Amino acid sequence: MTDATLPLEAELYLRDLEREAAVLPPLERERLQAQIREHLADALDEEADVASVLRRLGSARELVGAAAPAAAPPTVGDAAQLVPDARAVGSSAASAHAPLLIAGLVCTLLGCLALLWGGLMLALTGNPRSMLFPAAAVVLLAPGIAMLLHVRRSRRRDRR
C-alpha cells in the first residue's frame, strides 16, 4: 500500500504522531515518522483492519515517549538551540522587575516631594503640624527604597 492510499484513520494517526513528535530533535522526528509510515503501509498490505494495526502500534504519545530516551545526545548545533539568547534573558528579567522598579521609583519620588514640602512648610510657617508631611515621606520612602534595592539585588543575581 502506498502513502497516497493510506486510510483516513492512518493519516489521522500520522498527523497525531507529527504533532507529538515536535518535542524530538528534527532528525529523530523525521526518522520516527518515516518508520511508522512504512510500518503502517506494510501492515495494511498484509491486513485490512486499520483499527487493529493502530491498536498494536499504541498511541502516538507512547511512541514518541519510547523514542525520546533513545534519541541521540545533542550535537553542537542542538546545543546552540538550548542556550538562550543573552538579550532575550535580559529583556525577560528586566520586564519581570519592571512593575517593582516603577513602584519603587514612584514611592521614592513622592516621599522626597513630601519631605521637601514638609520642610519648606515648617521653615515658612513654623507650624508643627507641617511635620505630617515628613511622616508621610517616611511612609513612602522606606518601601520605595526597599523595592529599588530588591530590584538591584535581583538584577545582579540574574546576571550571574
N, C-alpha and C positions, 0 to 999 in steps of 0.2 A: 504494500500500500504506500503510495507516495504522500508527501506532505500536503499536496493540494487536495487529496481525498480523505484526509483525516475527518472523522465525525465531529460534529459540533461540540460534544462533551469533551473530546480530546483537545480540541482547540481552546476551549474554556479552561481546561486544566493547565495547558501550556501558558496561557495568559496569567493564571494564578501563580504558576511557577516563576514566570518572569518577574512579577511584582514582588514575590517573596525573596527571590534571589538577588534583589537590588542591594542587599547587605553584603554580598560576596564581592571579592575583587573581580575586576572585569574578565580576566582570563578564566578564572574558575567558574564564573557565572555562565560564560559562553559554552564552556566545556560541559557543564551540567545540563544546560538546556539542549545541547546537541545530543548528548547521550540519552536523555529522556525522550526526545523527539524520535530518535532512531529506535529506541526500545518500544515506544508506542506503535510505531509503524510496523515493526517486526511482529509484535504480539497481536496486533489487529489483523495481520495477514494470516496468522495461524488460527485465530479465534475471533468470532464475530461479536462476542459480548463485550461491549466497551466498558460497561459498569464493572464487570469483574476484573478487567485489566487495570482499571483505575483504582479499584479497591485494593488489589495486590500491591500497587505502587505506594499507596498511602497518600497522605495529604502533601501538598506542595510544601507546606511549612516543615513537615517532618523530613522531607528530602533535603531541604536547604539546611535544616539543623544537623542532619547527618553529614552533609558536605562541608559545613563550616569548620569543624575541627580538623578535617583533612586538608583544608586549604593551606597552601604553602606559606611560609613566613613572609612578611612583607619585604619587598625589594627596595632598592634606593628610591625608585620612582614612587612607590607606595608610601614610603616614609615621608616624602615631601608633602603628601596629602594629609598625613597625620599631624604634622607640626602646624599649629595655627599661625596665621599671618600676624606679625607683631602689631601692625597698625589696627587690625581687627580686634585683637585682645585689648589694646589700649583704648580704643573707642568704646568697646562694651564696658570696660571697667570705668571709664570716665562717665558714661551715661548712667551706670549704676549708682555713682556717687553724686550725680548732678542734683537731685532733689535735696539731699542733705547739705550740699555745698550752697545752694541757693538759700535754703532756710537759715543756715549759719550766717551767711553774709547779710541777709535782711535783718536778723535779730541783732547782729553786731552793729550794723549801721543805725538801726532805731535806738539801740542802747546808747550809742555815742551821742546821737542827737538829743536824747532825753537828758543825758549827763550834762551836755553843753547848755541846753535850755535851762535846766535847774540851776547850774552855776551862774548863768547870766541873770536869771530872775533873783537869785539870792544876793548877788552883787548889786543889782539895781534897786531892789526894794528893801532888802534886809529882812524880809518876812520869813520866818522859819517854816511856814507852810510850803515854801518853794522847795523844801527838801524832799517833797514827794516825788519830784521828777528824778533826782538821783536814785531814789529807792526803786523806781520803775526801771531806771537804767541798769541797775544791778540785776534785776529780774530778767532783763533782756540780754545783757552782756554775757552773763555766766553760761547759759545754754548755747548762745551763739558761738562763743569761743570754744566751748566743748565740742560742738558739731564740726567746726573748722579743724580742730586738732584731730578729731576722729577721721575726717576725710584725708587729712595729710598722712596720718599713720597708715590708713588703708591703701592709699596710692603707693606709698613706699613699699609696703608689703606686696602689692600686686606687681611691682617692678622686679622684685627678686625672683 
